[in-house]
């Protein structure tokens, strides 16, 4: 599979998961939380002598907050369809690519971060197998050859200041 096909397949996979999250997972958690909540409230009114932790309400809270979290996460990344368009026909729109490791609940998660010429940031998850690099890392650099590659705080400032001019940094660094 060539670099461009790999990038397009990975972006399409991410978009498909976002659609599934929005259509099924988030609403499922919210509906299950609401139904369980109604059942717990109805049963607690029938049995007022019960004391201690109401594990049913704890489960309701977990379901509802999980649904809200999944919903916000999927909505936050809904514009990722643009990078699919960029990979297919407008590679010059991506001006910056860098590797990023972020800790979420103490668990490191790796992303390749892409910045476009409008100043928007997109993240694609990286999959490592037994310490080997994900081929996606190199494929992104090949698919978007005009992009500046790497991270520094000076690059971050330059990108925030003027993403349109940011691509010119690549010309000066070659």
PyMOL commands that set and color helices and strands:
alter all, ss='L'
color gray80, all
select helices_A, chain A and resi 3-46+55-76+78-89+91-93+135-143+153-161+163-173
alter helices_A, ss='H'
color red, helices_A
select strands_A, chain A and resi 94-104+107-116+121-125+148-149
alter strands_A, ss='S'
color yellow, strands_A
deselect
rebuild
show_as cartoon
